[in-house]
Amino acid sequence: MKIAIAGGTGTVGRHVTELVGRRGHESVVIARSTGVDLQSGAGLAGALAGVDVVIDVVSIATLSAAASSRFFGATSTNLLRAEASSGLRHHVSLSIVNASRVSAGYYAGKTVQENIVTAGSVPWTMLRATQFHEFAVQTLQRSTRAGLAVVPVMRTQPVAAREVAERLVELALGSPRGHVPDLGGPREEHLLDMVRAYVRASRRRIRVVQIRLPGRMGTAMRDGSLLPAGNTDRGTQSFAEWLDSDVRATPAG
C-alpha cells in the first residue's frame, strides 16, 4: 500500500512515517521540505499520484483562533480537493479530544478541519487524541523569556505520540470508519508539573510559574474540558516513563 503522510516530519508524523515503512508499505511525506505546500496546494497532485490513503497530521504553532482557522481551513480544503481529484478512497485525520466542544484558540482551527473532513466526498476516519507528552516541551519553548517560563493552569491527560502514530497506521490499513474511539494517556497530569519535570530532566536552569488564562480556552484548560471521557481508549506510556526514555536517556548537549 502507498500511504501519504501530510505533516510527515512533525511530532507524530515522523513516527507515522517510520511505522509505515516498518510495516512494509511505501510512504510519501507531504511537507514543505519535500516540495509540497499544503497551504497553497502546490505540488499536491504529484505527491498523491498512486497513493491509496492519506494520514493527515499537519499542525501549526499558534494559540490564535484566527491563524489556526486559516491554516487548517486552507490545508484541509486543498488536501481533500486533491484527494478527490486523484480518486483516493480513504482519508485518516488526527484531531484533538473535545476540540469541537471548546472551539477556541488552536482548537478553533481543529474544529474547522473536522467540519471540512466530515463534509467532504472522500471517505474518512477520524481519531481524536489528547495532548502529547511533547506538549510540555512545546509549552516551555513558547513561554520562556530570560530564564522564566510562564505556563497556563491546565489539566491534561497526555499520550505518547508514538502510540497515537501506531493507532493512525492501524486505521489507515483498514476501511474508512468515520469517528473512532478517542485516545488518551494513562493518567491525568497538571501542565505545570509536566513542564517543571521536563526542566529538571533536561538539566535546565529555568524558573517555571503558572497563570490563569482568560476566556473560553483558559476555562477549558482549567476545568477538565480537555480531558477524555471515562470510556476513552488509553495509551500505556506515562509522562514520567516518556521522560525516562526520551529525555533523561539523552545526554545533555
Summary of the structure (lengths in Angstrom):
residues: 253
radius of gyration: 18.0
end to end distance: 39.5
largest distance: 52.8
contacts: 853
relative contact order: 0.14
helix: 42%
strand: 21%
